[in-house]
Amino acid sequence: MSAVLDSAPTTVKTYLRPIDRDGLMAFADKGRANPASRGTNKVHTVTEGQYRTLSYVGDHAPVVVDEPLHLFGQNTAPAPGEIALSALGGCLAVGITAVATWKKVQLSKLELFLEGDIGNPAAWGAGGALEKTPAEMGFQAIRVKVVLEGDASREELDEIVRHANYYSPVANTMRNPIPFTIALSE
């Protein structure tokens, strides 16, 4: 004789590993107490040859950057623009996670798909389209699609994404002009 289950099947939902909400709230309190506070990110980039570079950040393995074959690189790693989009994706993911934690929303899925329209007709300033202005070079459009699931309504999840975008340091760096200097080292 076989046993018949009297209850409906149970769906098990797993959530992404959470961040420390108490620590996040303490960090937010510090920001309210000193809204002008700033930190400094530091990177040391070394060229190996051709366009392949190694960027050292703290005690982490180096971030490798290269160009594809059609742009005279070795195609051993992502291109600089792809790394910039990676930084944007990472920053937005951090913000979305932080805002969800602040709003007590548990996330079960967070993925970002980024695209950026970029051209280089000036050949990095090496004799290409010389009439180009800085505003015409670099990313001309960036599109980000966020796949977000959690224990909240679509409207609440949409608000989390909007809020994280508004406060994203990397997104705001890309959107807004900032003081920028490049010079030979002393």
Secondary structure, DSSP 8 states (H G I E B T S, - for coil): ------S-------------HHHHHHHHHHHHH-TT-------EEEEEETTEEEEE-TTS--EEE---GGGTS--SS--HHHHHHHHHHHHHHHHHHHHHHHTT--EEEEEEEEEEEEE-TTGGGSSS-TT--GGGSEEEEEEEEEEEEESS-HHHHHHHHHHHHHH-HHHHHHHS----------
